[in-house]
Amino acid sequence: MSNLSSDEKAYNEWWMGRFDEKHYKIIRLFDHEKKVQTYTTANSRYSDQEDAEAAFFTADRFGMDVTSVAVNGVQFKRINGMIRRITDVSS
């Protein structure tokens, strides 16, 4: 394994500085009723709406079929191209 360059070390330091082990969100992606993926955010700096928009954007880029996104128990759906909060869901 090779050593990291100073630029790579600086980037890693910058990226790891954004993680907050106490304040993060759980994101769940659904294709209708089926949960297709679960992951966590690095921190809770963004609104639930912004996190849902980012989740839909990323799922689109990876070609995943996602009909709704849950952010810490708040479910969002894309309706006529807009991301809308639709309900609170259980974990």
C-alpha positions as CSV (number, residue, x, y, z in Angstrom):
1,M,0.0,0.0,0.0
2,S,1.4,3.4,-0.9
3,N,1.7,6.4,1.3
4,L,-0.8,9.2,0.8
5,S,0.2,12.5,-0.7
6,S,-0.1,15.7,1.4
7,D,-3.1,16.7,-0.7
8,E,-4.8,13.3,0.0
9,K,-4.0,13.6,3.7
10,A,-5.4,17.1,3.8
11,Y,-8.6,16.0,2.1
12,N,-9.1,13.0,4.4
13,E,-8.6,15.4,7.4
14,W,-11.1,17.8,5.9
15,W,-13.7,15.0,5.2
16,M,-13.3,13.2,8.6
17,G,-13.7,16.6,10.3
18,R,-17.3,16.7,9.0
19,F,-18.4,13.5,10.8
20,D,-20.4,13.9,14.0
21,E,-20.7,10.6,15.8
22,K,-23.5,11.9,18.1
23,H,-25.7,13.8,15.5
24,Y,-26.4,12.1,12.3
25,K,-29.4,10.9,10.4
26,I,-30.6,7.5,9.2
27,I,-31.6,7.5,5.5
28,R,-33.8,4.6,4.1
29,L,-34.6,4.2,0.4
30,F,-37.7,2.4,-0.6
31,D,-39.0,0.9,-3.8
32,H,-42.7,0.9,-3.0
33,E,-42.9,-1.1,0.2
34,K,-39.5,-2.8,-0.1
35,K,-36.6,-1.2,1.7
36,V,-33.7,-1.2,-0.8
37,Q,-30.9,0.5,1.2
38,T,-30.1,2.1,4.5
39,Y,-27.2,4.4,5.3
40,T,-26.4,7.3,7.6
41,T,-25.3,10.9,7.0
42,A,-22.0,12.2,8.3
43,N,-23.8,14.8,10.4
44,S,-27.2,16.5,10.9
45,R,-26.3,19.9,9.3
46,Y,-28.9,19.8,6.6
47,S,-32.7,19.8,6.8
48,D,-34.6,16.5,6.4
49,Q,-35.9,17.9,3.1
50,E,-32.4,18.6,1.8
51,D,-31.2,15.1,2.8
52,A,-34.2,13.6,1.0
53,E,-33.5,15.6,-2.1
54,A,-29.8,14.4,-2.0
55,A,-31.0,10.8,-1.5
56,F,-33.3,10.9,-4.6
57,F,-30.6,12.7,-6.6
58,T,-28.0,10.0,-5.7
59,A,-30.4,7.1,-6.3
60,D,-31.1,8.6,-9.8
61,R,-27.4,8.8,-10.6
62,F,-26.9,5.2,-9.6
63,G,-30.0,4.0,-11.6
64,M,-31.8,2.8,-8.4
65,D,-35.6,2.5,-8.4
66,V,-36.6,4.5,-5.4
67,T,-40.2,5.6,-4.9
68,S,-39.8,7.1,-1.4
69,V,-37.1,8.1,1.1
70,A,-37.3,8.1,4.9
71,V,-35.1,10.5,6.8
72,N,-35.1,9.6,10.6
73,G,-38.7,8.4,10.3
74,V,-40.0,11.2,8.1
75,Q,-41.0,9.9,4.7
76,F,-40.7,11.9,1.5
77,K,-42.0,11.1,-2.0
78,R,-41.4,12.7,-5.4
79,I,-44.7,14.0,-6.7
80,N,-44.7,15.8,-10.1
81,G,-40.9,16.2,-9.9
82,M,-41.1,17.9,-6.4
83,I,-39.9,16.2,-3.2
84,R,-42.8,16.3,-0.7
85,R,-43.0,15.2,2.9
86,I,-45.8,12.7,3.1
87,T,-45.8,11.1,6.5
88,D,-43.9,10.0,9.6
89,V,-43.0,6.3,9.6
90,S,-41.9,3.9,12.2
91,S,-38.3,2.7,12.3
